[in-house]
């Protein structure tokens, strides 16, 4: 019994230490009912304990709609404390923009909330959730025994736009063709002119092509520019304007075109990298971490398209 109690106390102390060390979100008020909680831009590490995501708080009539929840149960609780400073209303709905663990594994901190995603996202959370837990534990050097994948209980189909009234808030759930991942979901508030893009949109950060469909992603960026959004919340980095989206679109379209041209000349992906103008990319966070893999992913996509 003493051993069990001691072990429980050790876990509690460790958990409290992790929560206390998490960086505070940068709270940006968009209007009276919409707030962005901007997370750190670093990759998961011991200092941030995996906290790196942007979340969006939408205050409804009786509760809060939360877009994305963080990498662990502790990050979910961390966001809950930030939300409590904005409103006493509970989180009643969660919308996950895609399946990556840094956006979904905090779901478990919000017991009883309805969780909404695309069907593909739900299936990928079920399939890969524990892989993401292993990843954050390895990168942060901590254990998160209370973190478990919580997939959506309400889903929408890919390549659709569904308008819902959720707790008095008109929300468009836009599931484009696979872009950053096979199961992305863009959230748009037409009355507020606020768009949340998940990792289809990142600002000051190199996007990650790991699970991407690069060509359709570029098309999705083009479509976003045609909306009447005034404020855009990316998955990572500062708030964006449509001019920022246009700049991201231009970088990605140019990169894809360069990879395609190199492939048609018979060059390998390593050889193609030497031909690309990456000057604008080098200004972004995580360039060295991501760019090699991004070029390879684009190359494989071009190769498949020309097979």
Backbone as numpy.savetxt, mean C-alpha at the origin, in Angstrom:
# Nx Ny Nz CAx CAy CAz Cx Cy Cz
3.73 -23.02 36.27 2.89 -21.81 36.27 3.76 -20.56 36.27
4.81 -20.54 37.12 5.70 -19.37 37.16 6.36 -19.14 35.81
6.72 -20.25 35.15 7.36 -20.14 33.84 6.40 -19.51 32.82
5.14 -19.93 32.87 4.13 -19.39 31.95 3.92 -17.91 32.21
3.80 -17.55 33.49 3.60 -16.13 33.84 4.80 -15.30 33.40
6.00 -15.80 33.64 7.21 -15.07 33.25 7.28 -14.88 31.74
6.93 -15.95 31.02 6.95 -15.86 29.56 5.92 -14.85 29.07
4.74 -14.84 29.69 3.68 -13.90 29.30 4.12 -12.46 29.57
4.76 -12.24 30.71 5.24 -10.90 31.05 6.32 -10.45 30.07
7.17 -11.38 29.66 8.24 -11.05 28.71 7.65 -10.62 27.38
6.65 -11.36 26.92 5.98 -10.99 25.66 5.32 -9.63 25.80
4.64 -9.38 26.95 3.97 -8.10 27.16 4.96 -6.95 27.14
6.08 -7.10 27.86 7.09 -6.04 27.91 7.67 -5.79 26.53
7.94 -6.88 25.79 8.47 -6.76 24.43 7.50 -6.03 23.53
6.21 -6.39 23.64 5.17 -5.76 22.83 5.04 -4.28 23.13
5.04 -3.94 24.43 4.93 -2.53 24.81 6.12 -1.73 24.33
7.30 -2.33 24.36 8.52 -1.65 23.90 8.44 -1.38 22.41
7.93 -2.37 21.65 7.78 -2.19 20.21 6.81 -1.05 19.92
5.65 -1.06 20.58 4.63 -0.05 20.33 5.14 1.34 20.67
5.91 1.43 21.78 6.39 2.73 22.22 7.41 3.31 21.25
8.12 2.42 20.52 9.18 2.89 19.65 8.71 3.22 18.24
7.47 2.93 17.94 6.99 3.19 16.58 6.97 4.69 16.29
7.45 5.09 15.11 7.39 6.52 14.76 5.93 7.00 14.68
5.70 8.24 15.04 4.35 8.80 14.97 3.98 9.05 13.51
2.71 8.79 13.13 2.29 9.14 11.78 2.23 10.65 11.61
2.47 11.10 10.40 2.29 12.51 10.09 0.83 12.70 9.69
0.08 13.39 10.51 -1.36 13.56 10.27 -1.60 14.79 9.40
-2.24 14.57 8.26 -2.59 15.68 7.37 -4.09 15.73 7.17
-4.69 16.81 7.63 -6.13 17.00 7.48 -6.43 17.41 6.05
-7.28 16.64 5.39 -7.68 16.98 4.01 -8.97 17.79 4.03
-9.91 17.35 4.85 -11.12 18.16 5.12 -11.68 17.69 6.46
-12.90 18.08 6.78 -13.44 17.79 8.11 -13.63 16.31 8.39
-13.70 15.50 7.35 -13.92 14.07 7.61 -12.84 13.15 7.02
-11.85 13.70 6.36 -10.81 12.87 5.74 -9.43 13.32 6.21
-8.67 12.37 6.74 -7.31 12.63 7.22 -6.37 11.57 6.66
-5.19 12.00 6.24 -4.15 11.06 5.84 -3.19 10.87 7.01
-2.87 9.62 7.30 -1.87 9.28 8.31 -0.65 8.78 7.54
0.33 9.64 7.34 1.47 9.31 6.50 2.56 8.65 7.33
2.96 7.46 6.91 3.98 6.71 7.62 5.38 7.02 7.14
6.41 6.49 7.80 7.79 6.69 7.37 8.02 6.14 5.96
9.05 6.65 5.29 9.34 6.21 3.92 10.43 5.16 3.86
11.03 4.81 5.00 12.07 3.79 4.99 11.46 2.40 4.80
12.28 1.49 4.32 11.87 0.09 4.25 11.83 -0.47 5.67
11.17 -1.61 5.89 11.08 -2.16 7.25 12.45 -2.38 7.87
12.60 -1.96 9.12 13.87 -2.11 9.83 13.60 -2.15 11.34
14.66 -2.30 12.11 14.50 -2.39 13.58 13.94 -1.11 14.17
14.27 0.02 13.55 13.82 1.30 14.08 12.33 1.52 13.89
11.83 1.24 12.67 10.41 1.52 12.42 9.52 0.31 12.67
10.11 -0.86 12.96 9.35 -2.08 13.25 8.33 -2.42 12.16
8.67 -2.06 10.92 7.78 -2.36 9.80 6.76 -1.29 9.50
6.74 -0.22 10.27 5.77 0.85 10.01 6.26 1.71 8.86
5.53 1.67 7.74 5.96 2.37 6.54 4.79 2.78 5.65
3.58 2.45 6.05 2.44 2.61 5.17 1.74 3.95 5.39
1.08 4.44 4.36 0.12 5.54 4.50 -1.27 4.94 4.69
-2.00 5.46 5.64 -3.38 5.06 5.88 -4.26 6.30 5.74
-5.53 6.09 5.44 -6.46 7.21 5.32 -7.66 6.97 6.22
-8.00 7.98 6.99 -9.14 7.94 7.91 -10.30 8.71 7.29
-11.43 8.04 7.13 -12.65 8.67 6.62 -13.70 8.55 7.73
-14.11 9.67 8.26 -15.05 9.68 9.39 -16.47 9.70 8.86
-17.20 8.61 9.13 -18.59 8.50 8.71 -19.55 8.98 9.77
-20.80 8.65 9.58 -21.83 9.11 10.52 -21.70 8.44 11.89
-21.37 7.15 11.92 -21.30 6.42 13.18 -19.92 5.83 13.46
-19.10 5.72 12.43 -17.81 5.09 12.61 -16.77 5.62 11.65
-15.64 4.93 11.61 -14.51 5.32 10.76 -14.29 4.25 9.70
-14.05 4.70 8.48 -13.63 3.84 7.38 -12.12 4.06 7.25
-11.35 3.00 7.41 -9.88 3.09 7.39 -9.34 2.40 6.15
-8.58 3.14 5.36 -7.96 2.58 4.16 -6.52 2.18 4.51
-6.28 0.87 4.55 -4.99 0.24 4.85 -4.62 0.36 6.32
-3.97 -0.71 6.84 -3.87 -0.85 8.29 -2.46 -1.14 8.82
-1.47 -1.27 7.95 -0.11 -1.48 8.44 0.31 -2.94 8.43
1.56 -3.18 8.88 2.26 -4.45 8.70 2.04 -5.45 9.84
1.59 -4.99 10.99 1.45 -5.87 12.16 0.26 -5.43 13.00
-0.10 -6.29 13.95 -1.16 -5.90 14.88 -0.75 -4.68 15.69
0.56 -4.57 16.02 1.03 -3.42 16.79 0.92 -2.13 15.99
1.18 -2.21 14.69 1.03 -1.01 13.85 -0.45 -0.65 13.73
-1.30 -1.67 13.61 -2.74 -1.40 13.60 -3.19 -0.68 14.86
-2.69 -1.14 16.02 -3.04 -0.48 17.29 -2.46 0.94 17.35
-1.28 1.10 16.79 -0.63 2.42 16.72 -1.50 3.39 15.92
-2.02 2.91 14.80 -2.91 3.75 13.98 -4.22 4.02 14.73
-4.71 3.02 15.46 -5.95 3.21 16.22 -5.80 4.33 17.25
-4.63 4.44 17.87 -4.40 5.52 18.83 -4.40 6.88 18.15
-3.82 6.93 16.95 -3.82 8.19 16.19 -5.24 8.57 15.78
-6.03 7.57 15.41 -7.42 7.83 15.01 -8.23 8.34 16.20
-7.98 7.79 17.37 -8.72 8.19 18.58 -8.50 9.66 18.93
-7.39 10.23 18.48 -7.14 11.65 18.70 -7.94 12.53 17.74
-8.46 11.90 16.67 -9.23 12.64 15.67 -10.73 12.53 15.91
-11.16 11.36 16.41 -12.58 11.11 16.60 -12.77 10.00 17.62
-13.85 10.06 18.42 -14.14 8.96 19.34 -14.83 7.78 18.65
-15.17 7.94 17.38 -15.90 6.89 16.66 -15.00 5.69 16.39
-15.55 4.48 16.46 -14.75 3.26 16.24 -14.51 3.01 14.74
-13.50 2.23 14.43 -13.27 1.80 13.05 -14.25 0.67 12.76
-15.17 0.93 11.86 -16.21 -0.05 11.52 -15.98 -0.70 10.16
-15.18 -0.05 9.31 -14.91 -0.58 7.97 -13.42 -0.40 7.64
-12.85 -1.39 7.01 -11.48 -1.34 6.50 -11.52 -1.59 5.00
-10.76 -0.82 4.26 -10.59 -1.09 2.83 -9.11 -1.35 2.58
-8.78 -2.52 2.04 -7.41 -2.85 1.69 -7.17 -2.60 0.21
-6.16 -1.82 -0.10 -5.88 -1.46 -1.50 -5.18 -2.58 -2.27
-4.50 -3.49 -1.57 -3.89 -4.66 -2.20 -3.40 -5.59 -1.10
-2.86 -6.75 -1.47 -2.61 -7.81 -0.49 -1.31 -7.69 0.27
-0.40 -6.82 -0.12 0.91 -6.77 0.54 0.75 -6.54 2.04
1.59 -7.24 2.81 1.42 -7.26 4.26 1.49 -5.91 4.93
2.27 -4.97 4.36 2.37 -3.66 4.99 1.08 -2.86 4.89
0.12 -3.36 4.10 -1.18 -2.69 3.96 -2.32 -3.47 4.62
-2.10 -4.75 4.96 -3.23 -5.60 5.39 -3.09 -6.25 6.76
-1.88 -6.46 7.24 -1.72 -7.29 8.44 -2.15 -6.58 9.72
-2.36 -5.27 9.65 -2.92 -4.55 10.79 -4.41 -4.73 10.92
-5.06 -5.40 9.95 -6.51 -5.60 10.02 -6.94 -6.22 11.34
-6.08 -7.10 11.87 -6.45 -7.87 13.06 -6.64 -6.98 14.29
-6.13 -5.77 14.25 -6.26 -4.85 15.39 -7.67 -4.25 15.50
-8.49 -4.45 14.46 -9.81 -3.80 14.43 -10.90 -4.87 14.41
-11.12 -5.45 15.56 -12.07 -6.56 15.70 -13.48 -6.11 15.29
-14.13 -6.95 14.50 -15.52 -6.70 14.12 -15.69 -5.78 12.94
-14.61 -5.17 12.44 -14.74 -4.27 11.29 -15.00 -5.07 10.01
-15.85 -4.53 9.16 -16.03 -5.11 7.83 -14.78 -4.82 7.01
-14.24 -5.83 6.35 -13.02 -5.67 5.54 -13.38 -5.84 4.07
-13.00 -4.84 3.28 -13.35 -4.80 1.86 -12.08 -4.84 1.02
-12.06 -5.64 -0.02 -10.95 -5.66 -0.97 -11.46 -6.26 -2.28
-10.57 -6.39 -3.25 -10.92 -7.16 -4.44 -10.87 -8.65 -4.08
-11.52 -9.45 -4.91 -11.50 -10.89 -4.69 -10.08 -11.44 -4.80
-9.31 -10.91 -5.76 -7.92 -11.38 -5.91 -7.10 -11.04 -4.67
-7.32 -9.86 -4.12 -6.61 -9.46 -2.91 -6.93 -10.41 -1.77
-8.21 -10.72 -1.59 -8.61 -11.65 -0.53 -7.88 -12.98 -0.67
-7.86 -13.51 -1.88 -7.22 -14.82 -2.12 -5.72 -14.75 -1.87
-5.09 -13.64 -2.23 -3.65 -13.51 -2.03 -3.30 -13.29 -0.56
-4.16 -12.61 0.19 -3.95 -12.49 1.64 -3.99 -13.88 2.27
-4.95 -14.68 1.86 -5.06 -16.04 2.40 -3.85 -16.89 2.02
-3.34 -16.69 0.81 -2.24 -17.51 0.30 -0.87 -17.08 0.82
-0.65 -15.76 0.94 0.70 -15.26 1.21 0.84 -14.53 2.55
-0.23 -14.43 3.32 -0.20 -13.63 4.55 0.92 -14.00 5.49
1.13 -15.30 5.71 2.17 -15.72 6.66 3.58 -15.49 6.11
3.72 -15.47 4.79 5.01 -15.12 4.19 5.37 -13.67 4.52
4.36 -12.79 4.51 4.60 -11.39 4.84 4.92 -11.22 6.32
4.31 -12.03 7.18 4.64 -11.97 8.60 6.10 -12.38 8.81
6.51 -13.46 8.14 7.92 -13.88 8.24 8.85 -12.77 7.77
8.45 -12.08 6.70 9.29 -11.01 6.15 9.47 -9.88 7.16
8.37 -9.39 7.74 8.49 -8.25 8.66 9.23 -8.65 9.93
9.07 -9.89 10.38 9.80 -10.33 11.56 11.30 -10.39 11.28
11.66 -10.86 10.10 13.08 -10.93 9.73 13.68 -9.53 9.60
12.98 -8.64 8.91 13.53 -7.31 8.65 13.56 -6.43 9.89
12.60 -6.62 10.79 12.52 -5.78 12.00 13.28 -6.38 13.17
13.59 -7.67 13.09 14.25 -8.32 14.21 13.36 -8.55 15.40
12.04 -8.54 15.19 11.08 -8.72 16.27 10.08 -9.81 15.91
9.42 -10.33 16.93 8.36 -11.30 16.74 7.00 -10.62 16.96
6.02 -11.03 16.18 4.68 -10.46 16.31 3.68 -11.61 16.41
3.63 -12.25 17.58 2.81 -13.46 17.72 1.32 -13.23 17.56
0.87 -12.01 17.74 -0.56 -11.72 17.63 -0.98 -11.28 16.22
-0.02 -11.21 15.32 -0.34 -10.80 13.95 -0.76 -12.01 13.13
-1.96 -11.95 12.59 -2.50 -13.01 11.74 -3.18 -12.36 10.53
-3.15 -13.02 9.38 -3.84 -12.46 8.21 -5.36 -12.45 8.44
-5.98 -11.34 8.11 -7.44 -11.23 8.16 -7.91 -10.79 6.77
-8.36 -11.72 5.94 -8.80 -11.36 4.59 -10.16 -10.68 4.60
-10.51 -10.11 3.48 -11.78 -9.38 3.36 -12.97 -10.32 3.52
-14.05 -9.78 4.06 -15.32 -10.50 4.06 -16.33 -9.90 3.08
-15.90 -8.84 2.39 -16.69 -8.25 1.29 -15.72 -7.98 0.15
-16.05 -8.43 -1.05 -15.13 -8.26 -2.17 -15.82 -7.66 -3.39
-14.98 -7.06 -4.25 -15.43 -6.57 -5.55 -14.59 -7.24 -6.63
-15.13 -7.31 -7.83 -14.45 -7.98 -8.94 -13.47 -7.05 -9.63
-12.45 -7.65 -10.23 -11.45 -6.88 -10.98 -12.09 -6.22 -12.19
-11.52 -5.08 -12.58 -11.94 -4.33 -13.76 -13.39 -3.86 -13.62
-13.72 -3.37 -12.41 -15.05 -2.81 -12.16 -14.92 -1.53 -11.36
-15.98 -0.74 -11.38 -16.09 0.43 -10.50 -17.45 0.32 -9.81
-17.40 0.22 -8.49 -18.60 0.00 -7.70 -18.81 1.19 -6.78
-19.96 1.84 -6.87 -20.26 2.94 -5.96 -21.06 2.41 -4.77
-20.57 2.71 -3.57 -21.25 2.30 -2.34 -21.43 3.49 -1.42
-22.51 3.47 -0.67 -22.69 4.41 0.41 -22.33 3.68 1.69
-21.22 4.07 2.31 -20.76 3.40 3.53 -20.82 4.40 4.67
-21.69 4.15 5.61 -21.83 5.00 6.80 -21.99 6.47 6.42
-22.80 6.72 5.40 -23.10 8.09 4.99 -22.08 8.71 4.06
-21.07 7.95 3.63 -20.02 8.47 2.76 -20.11 7.77 1.41
-20.19 8.56 0.34 -20.21 7.98 -1.00 -18.78 7.60 -1.39
-18.60 6.33 -1.73 -17.27 5.81 -2.04 -17.33 5.02 -3.34
-16.40 5.28 -4.23 -16.24 4.49 -5.45 -15.08 3.53 -5.24
-15.36 2.25 -5.37 -14.34 1.20 -5.28 -13.95 0.82 -6.71
-12.80 1.28 -7.12 -12.34 1.12 -8.50 -11.27 0.04 -8.51
-11.59 -1.10 -9.11 -10.66 -2.22 -9.21 -10.13 -2.28 -10.64
-8.99 -1.64 -10.91 -8.47 -1.64 -12.27 -7.89 -2.99 -12.64
-7.55 -3.16 -13.90 -6.81 -4.36 -14.29 -5.50 -4.37 -13.51
-4.95 -5.57 -13.27 -3.75 -5.71 -12.47 -2.72 -4.65 -12.78
-2.23 -3.98 -11.75 -1.27 -2.89 -11.91 -0.08 -3.13 -10.98
-0.10 -2.56 -9.79 0.96 -2.84 -8.81 0.92 -4.31 -8.38
-0.29 -4.86 -8.27 -0.49 -6.28 -7.97 -1.67 -6.77 -8.82
-1.94 -8.07 -8.82 -3.11 -8.56 -9.57 -4.44 -8.11 -8.99
-4.46 -7.66 -7.72 -5.74 -7.37 -7.06 -5.85 -5.99 -6.46
-5.39 -4.99 -7.18 -5.42 -3.62 -6.65 -6.83 -3.07 -6.50
-6.98 -2.11 -5.60 -8.24 -1.40 -5.41 -7.94 0.07 -5.15
-8.46 0.93 -6.01 -8.37 2.38 -5.83 -9.65 2.83 -5.13
-9.52 3.72 -4.17 -10.67 4.23 -3.41 -10.85 5.69 -3.76
-12.05 6.06 -4.20 -12.30 7.45 -4.58 -13.53 7.99 -3.86
-13.38 9.19 -3.32 -14.49 9.89 -2.66 -14.93 11.03 -3.58
-15.98 10.82 -4.39 -16.35 11.83 -5.38 -16.81 13.16 -4.78
-17.42 13.12 -3.60 -17.88 14.36 -2.97 -16.73 15.15 -2.35
-15.64 14.47 -2.05 -14.49 15.11 -1.42 -13.35 15.34 -2.41
-13.45 14.72 -3.58 -12.40 14.79 -4.62 -11.06 14.27 -4.07
-11.15 13.18 -3.29 -9.96 12.56 -2.70 -9.82 11.15 -3.25
-8.63 10.81 -3.72 -8.36 9.49 -4.28 -7.23 8.82 -3.49
-7.44 7.55 -3.12 -6.43 6.76 -2.43 -6.01 5.63 -3.37
-4.74 5.62 -3.74 -4.30 4.72 -4.79 -3.53 3.50 -4.34
-3.34 3.31 -3.02 -2.45 2.23 -2.61 -1.10 2.40 -3.28
-0.43 1.30 -3.57 0.91 1.40 -4.14 0.93 1.51 -5.66
-0.24 1.63 -6.27 -0.27 2.07 -7.67 0.38 3.45 -7.74
0.25 4.20 -6.65 0.82 5.54 -6.55 1.78 5.61 -5.38
3.01 6.04 -5.63 3.96 6.33 -4.56 4.63 7.66 -4.91
5.05 8.39 -3.90 5.59 9.73 -4.13 6.97 9.85 -3.49
7.95 10.29 -4.25 9.34 10.43 -3.83 9.99 9.06 -3.57
9.33 7.99 -4.00 9.80 6.63 -3.74 9.77 5.83 -5.04
10.75 4.97 -5.22 10.76 4.08 -6.38 9.66 3.04 -6.23
8.74 2.94 -7.17 7.70 1.91 -7.07 8.30 0.52 -7.16
7.62 -0.44 -6.59 8.09 -1.83 -6.58 7.30 -2.62 -7.61
8.00 -3.15 -8.63 7.35 -3.90 -9.71 7.19 -5.38 -9.38
7.62 -5.81 -8.22 7.70 -7.23 -7.86 6.50 -8.06 -8.33
5.31 -7.63 -8.00 4.08 -8.35 -8.37 3.29 -7.61 -9.45
3.96 -6.70 -10.15 3.26 -5.78 -11.03 2.97 -6.30 -12.42
1.99 -5.67 -13.03 1.70 -5.80 -14.46 1.98 -4.41 -15.03
3.21 -4.22 -15.47 3.73 -2.87 -15.69 2.96 -2.12 -16.77
2.67 -2.78 -17.88 2.01 -2.07 -18.98 0.61 -1.61 -18.59
-0.17 -2.47 -17.93 -1.51 -2.04 -17.52 -1.42 -1.04 -16.37
-0.39 -1.13 -15.55 -0.16 -0.14 -14.48 0.01 1.24 -15.10
0.78 1.32 -16.16 0.97 2.60 -16.85 -0.37 3.12 -17.36
-1.20 2.22 -17.88 -2.54 2.62 -18.33 -3.41 3.12 -17.19
-3.29 2.50 -16.03 -4.06 2.93 -14.86 -3.64 4.33 -14.43
-2.34 4.61 -14.47 -1.85 5.95 -14.13 -2.43 6.99 -15.09
-2.57 6.62 -16.34 -3.18 7.53 -17.32 -4.64 7.79 -16.97
-5.36 6.75 -16.57 -6.77 6.91 -16.21 -6.94 7.77 -14.96
-6.05 7.61 -14.00 -6.14 8.41 -12.78 -6.05 9.90 -13.10
-5.21 10.25 -14.06 -5.05 11.65 -14.44 -6.34 12.24 -15.02
-7.23 11.40 -15.50 -8.47 11.86 -16.10 -9.59 12.06 -15.08
-9.35 11.67 -13.83 -10.35 11.88 -12.79 -10.36 13.35 -12.36
-11.35 13.72 -11.55 -11.40 15.09 -11.04 -10.85 15.18 -9.61
-10.00 14.23 -9.26 -9.39 14.23 -7.91 -8.57 15.49 -7.68
-8.69 16.05 -6.50 -7.91 17.22 -6.11 -6.77 16.84 -5.16
-7.03 15.84 -4.31 -6.02 15.37 -3.37 -5.84 13.88 -3.56
-4.58 13.43 -3.63 -4.29 12.02 -3.88 -3.40 11.50 -2.76
-3.84 10.42 -2.13 -3.07 9.78 -1.06 -2.38 8.56 -1.65
-1.04 8.58 -1.78 -0.34 7.41 -2.29 -0.14 6.37 -1.21
0.31 5.18 -1.60 0.57 4.15 -0.62 1.75 4.47 0.28
2.70 5.24 -0.27 3.90 5.65 0.47 4.32 7.02 -0.02
4.83 7.83 0.90 5.32 9.14 0.54 4.29 10.24 0.75
4.68 11.49 0.46 3.78 12.64 0.69 2.55 12.61 -0.22
1.56 13.42 0.15 0.37 13.57 -0.69 0.77 14.01 -2.09
-0.06 13.63 -3.07 0.24 13.90 -4.47 -0.82 14.78 -5.12
-0.41 15.42 -6.20 -1.32 16.11 -7.10 -1.37 15.31 -8.41
-2.25 15.70 -9.32 -2.27 15.01 -10.61 -1.00 15.27 -11.41
-0.34 16.39 -11.13 0.96 16.65 -11.78 1.99 15.62 -11.32
1.93 15.24 -10.05 2.83 14.20 -9.54 2.53 12.85 -10.19
1.23 12.57 -10.38 0.83 11.33 -11.06 1.35 11.33 -12.49
1.25 12.49 -13.16 1.74 12.60 -14.54 3.24 12.34 -14.61
3.98 12.83 -13.63 5.43 12.61 -13.61 5.75 11.14 -13.40
5.01 10.46 -12.53 5.21 9.04 -12.31 4.88 8.26 -13.58
3.78 8.63 -14.22 3.37 7.99 -15.47 4.45 8.13 -16.53
5.01 9.31 -16.66 6.05 9.56 -17.67 7.29 8.72 -17.40
7.71 8.64 -16.13 8.89 7.83 -15.79 8.67 6.37 -16.13
7.51 5.85 -15.76 7.26 4.43 -15.98 7.07 4.10 -17.45
6.38 4.98 -18.18 6.17 4.74 -19.61 7.50 4.77 -20.36
8.36 5.71 -19.99 9.66 5.82 -20.63 10.53 4.60 -20.32
10.49 4.14 -19.08 11.25 2.96 -18.69 10.79 1.74 -19.48
9.49 1.54 -19.53 8.95 0.37 -20.23 9.32 0.42 -21.71
9.19 1.60 -22.32 9.53 1.75 -23.74 11.01 1.45 -23.98
11.86 1.89 -23.05 13.30 1.65 -23.19 13.64 0.17 -23.07
12.99 -0.51 -22.14 13.21 -1.94 -21.98 12.72 -2.69 -23.22
11.57 -2.29 -23.73 11.02 -2.95 -24.92 11.93 -2.75 -26.12
12.44 -1.51 -26.30 13.35 -1.24 -27.42 14.62 -2.08 -27.31
15.15 -2.18 -26.09 16.35 -2.98 -25.88 16.12 -4.45 -26.14
14.99 -4.95 -25.71 14.66 -6.36 -25.94 14.61 -6.66 -27.44
14.00 -5.76 -28.19 13.87 -5.99 -29.63 15.22 -5.91 -30.35
16.21 -5.32 -29.67 17.57 -5.30 -30.23 18.38 -6.52 -29.80
17.74 -7.38 -28.99 18.40 -8.59 -28.55 19.26 -8.42 -27.32
19.08 -7.33 -26.57 19.89 -7.08 -25.38 19.30 -7.80 -24.17
20.17 -8.15 -23.23 19.71 -8.70 -21.95 19.23 -7.57 -21.06
18.58 -7.90 -19.93 18.11 -6.84 -19.04 19.29 -6.06 -18.46
20.40 -6.74 -18.17 21.58 -6.04 -17.64 22.15 -5.08 -18.68
22.15 -5.51 -19.93 22.65 -4.64 -21.01 21.69 -3.46 -21.24
20.41 -3.72 -21.12 19.41 -2.67 -21.32 19.57 -1.58 -20.27
19.86 -1.95 -19.03 20.00 -0.95 -17.97 21.02 0.12 -18.35
22.09 -0.28 -19.02 23.14 0.66 -19.40 22.67 1.66 -20.46
21.58 1.32 -21.17 21.08 2.20 -22.23 20.01 3.17 -21.74
19.50 2.97 -20.52 18.35 3.74 -20.04 18.80 5.03 -19.36
18.00 6.08 -19.55 18.21 7.32 -18.81 17.46 7.21 -17.49
18.21 6.97 -16.42 17.61 6.77 -15.10 17.82 7.97 -14.19
18.14 9.11 -14.78 18.48 10.29 -13.98 17.33 10.72 -13.06
16.08 10.65 -13.55 14.95 11.02 -12.71 14.66 9.96 -11.64
14.91 8.73 -11.97 14.70 7.65 -11.01 15.68 7.73 -9.85
16.90 8.14 -10.13 17.93 8.18 -9.10 17.62 9.17 -7.99
16.70 10.08 -8.24 16.31 11.06 -7.23 15.35 10.46 -6.19
14.84 9.27 -6.46 13.81 8.67 -5.62 14.42 7.78 -4.54
13.72 7.68 -3.40 14.14 6.76 -2.35 14.13 5.33 -2.87
15.04 4.52 -2.37 15.12 3.08 -2.64 15.46 2.75 -4.09
16.08 3.70 -4.81 16.44 3.44 -6.21 17.32 2.20 -6.33
18.38 2.14 -5.53 19.31 1.02 -5.64 18.67 -0.29 -5.20
17.77 -0.23 -4.23 17.10 -1.44 -3.76 16.14 -2.02 -4.79
15.50 -1.15 -5.56 14.39 -1.59 -6.40 14.68 -1.66 -7.89
15.57 -0.82 -8.41 15.61 -0.63 -9.85 16.04 -1.87 -10.63
17.01 -2.62 -10.12 17.42 -3.82 -10.83 16.27 -4.79 -11.00
15.53 -5.04 -9.92 14.38 -5.93 -9.99 13.28 -5.37 -10.88
13.11 -4.05 -10.87 12.07 -3.44 -11.70 12.36 -3.63 -13.19
13.62 -3.43 -13.56 13.99 -3.60 -14.97 13.82 -5.05 -15.38
14.21 -5.97 -14.50 14.04 -7.39 -14.80 12.56 -7.74 -14.97
11.71 -7.21 -14.08 10.27 -7.50 -14.17 9.69 -6.96 -15.48
10.06 -5.74 -15.85 9.59 -5.17 -17.12 10.10 -6.00 -18.30
11.35 -6.45 -18.22 11.94 -7.27 -19.28 11.16 -8.57 -19.46
10.85 -9.25 -18.36 10.10 -10.50 -18.44 8.70 -10.28 -19.03
8.10 -9.13 -18.69 6.78 -8.82 -19.23 6.85 -8.57 -20.74
7.85 -7.81 -21.16 8.05 -7.56 -22.60 8.34 -8.87 -23.32
9.18 -9.70 -22.73 9.52 -10.99 -23.33 8.26 -11.85 -23.53
7.40 -11.91 -22.51 6.17 -12.69 -22.60 5.25 -12.14 -23.68
5.18 -10.81 -23.78 4.31 -10.16 -24.78 4.79 -10.42 -26.20
6.10 -10.65 -26.37 6.67 -10.84 -27.71 7.00 -12.29 -28.01
6.56 -13.19 -27.11 6.89 -14.61 -27.30 6.14 -15.20 -28.49
